[in-house]
């Protein structure tokens, strides 16, 4: 932690692999690392355990990649079991429920950093519409992406697309390259 510059954010993704005891032990070991969050430390259905872990550690708890309904997000938010919401527009069922979750999080003073996974192209637009966006998780999956309007980064920041739409039109080369049959 001492060798890492202050302007670098470090997160840990447990990908739901720990039980409460393991998560408590691991987060205890991580406390000196100044983590921005620990992601998905527990099974996404276990709201109670997330709340208990949140009471045990000063490290923010992030989740959402495997939370699929606005009701489940509401339960996490209302129980105080989450610090960072990582709602995914594809997994939550579209733009409207994504915005509903972001609004619930905002009302509770919780930041949003969408899960990059399935269609992060859409998230670059959505985060511009909410006051509680914190980060845009971007994972460069393809060296030359499959979209006509790839996410563009400059100095670690996403440049707002100028084209209309949600930037999810595929290139012809993508259809040829990733064709299954």
N, C-alpha and C positions, 0 to 999 in steps of 0.2 A: 504494500500500500504506500510505503514511503517513496518508492521509485516512480509511482504513477503520477503524472501531472494532474493538478486539480481540475483542469478543463476536460478531462477524460471521464466518461461515465462507464461504470462497470456494473454489469448485471449478472445474475446467476439464474439459469433456467433448469429447474429440477424435473420438468416435464412429468409431473404427477407421480414421481417414483418413491416419495417418502411417506411414511406414516407420521403421526404427530410427534412421536418420540425422536425419530430420525431427523425430522425437520427442525425440532427444537435444538438438537445437538449440532446440526450443520450450521444453522443460523448463529448459534453461539460462537462457533469457530470463525465465522465470516465477519463478526462485528467490527473487527479492526480494519477491514477492507474498504469501509465507506461505500458499501454497495448502494446503487440507486434503487435496486429492488431485488427480491428473489421471486422468480416467476414460477407459477404453478407448482408450489411446493407439495401440495396434497391432491388427493382425488377431487375433481371439480364438483362433485355432488356433496361434499362434506363441508357445508357452510360452518357448522359448529366448530370443527377442528381448525378451520382457517381463522375463526375468531379467537380461539384459544391460542393459536400460534402468534397472532398479532399482539396479544397481550404479553407474550413471552419475549418478543424481539423488537428492537428499535428499527430493524430493517423493513422498509416498505414491502408489502405483499402485492404482487401484480398477478392478475389472472383474467381470463376471458376467451382464450383460444378454444377452450373446450366447454364454454358455457353457451348454450344455444337458444335460450329464450329470454325475453325481456323480464319475465317473472323471476327467473333464476338470478338475473343481474339485480333486480330489485331486492331480492332476499339477501344477497351478498351486501349490497349497499346499505340497506336498512339495519342489518345486523352489525355493521361496522367491521366487517371481516376482510375488507380490501382497501388498498391505498391507491392503486393504479388500475384502471379498467382498460383491458385490451380487447375490446369488442371487434369482431371481424364481420364485415358487411356481408360476405357470402354465407357465413355460418349462422348469423343471426336472422337471416331471411330478407335482406335487402336494406335499402337506404332508410326507409321510414322507421323500422325498428332500431336501426343503428342510431339514428338521431334521437329516438326516445331514450335509449340507454345513455347516450352522451348527456342528454338533458337531466336525467335522474342523477347521474354522477356529478354534474355541475351543481345541482341543487344541494348535494351533500358535500360539496367542496372537494371532490375527488377528480384527479387528473385523468385524461384519456391519452393512451398511446396505442393506436390500433394494432392488432396482430397483422404482421406483414404477409403472411401466408398466401392464401388462395388468389386474391386479386388486389394486391396492394395498390394497383393503379387507381382504383376508385378512392382509396383512403386519402390520396394526396389532395383530392378535392374536398372530401368531407371534413378533414381537420381544419381547413380554412374557414369553415362555417360555425365552429364552436369556440366559446371563450376558454374552455378548460383543456384545450389540446396542449400537450406537453412535448411530445416527440412523435415523429413518424418513423416507425420501424421499417427499414428498407434492407432487404437481403438481396444482393445481386445474384439472382438465380442463374441468369443467362448472361454470357459475355456480351452477346448482341441479342437483346430481348426480342420477344415475339410480337411486341406491340408497335403500331405505327408511331405512337407518341410515348416512348419510354419515359420513365421517371428520370428527370434530369437533376443532378446534384451539382452544387457549386459551394466549395468551402464547407462541406458537411451539411448544407441546407438544401431542401427541395425547392426547385424553381417552380413557381406556379405555372401550370400549362396555360397557354394562350388560346388553344383550340377548344371549341365547344365539345360537350359530351363528357364522358367519364374516362376517356383515354384507354379504352379497352378494345379497340379495333385491332385485329391481328393482321400482320403482314402476310402477303402471299407466301413468302419464304418460310414463315412459321408453320403454315399448313403443310407445306412440302416436307419440312425438316422433322416435324413431330407426328406425321401421319402414322397411324397404327396399322391400317390395312388398306 
